[in-house]
Amino acid sequence: MYPPELVKPMREHLTAVGFEELHTTDAVKEVMGRTGTTLVVVNSVCGCAAANARPGAIMSLQNDKKPEHIVTVFAGVDREATDLARSFMIPFPPSSPSMALFKDGELVHMLERHHIEGRPAEMIAENLVDAYNEFC
């Protein structure tokens, strides 16, 4: 577990633009039961989350079509909530950061760490926008 003061700015990077934080398994279950489209960002303390994942996710929301729900879990902090969120992402192995787009609770698009690491935020945003245009 990371100290709250360490992860606070990393959490706020997403919550400041409207991402809902999921701290508990009950919160994850509620979100995954929603109809419509949901983007789940598995947040992380790593450098690629700061430089690529969070900015890419934020940029992607400038699109006309976007998910109805945007949520985040924090790997290494909210362990049980993150584990449950990742269970909805099977068959993809756990990775952080990562991003998953769901439609009516069904996984329709996935970005794993290896799709994020070393790629600019603009490329990540473009990948997500393509998925939004198809599924949202």
Secondary structure, 3 states (H helix, E strand, C coil): CCCHHHHHHHHHHHHCCCCEECCCHHHHHHHHCCCCEEEEEEECCCHHHHHHHHHHHHHHCCCCCCCCEEEEEECCCCHHHHHHHHHCCCCCCCCCCEEEEEECCEEEEEECHHHHCCCCHHHHHHHHHHHHHHHC
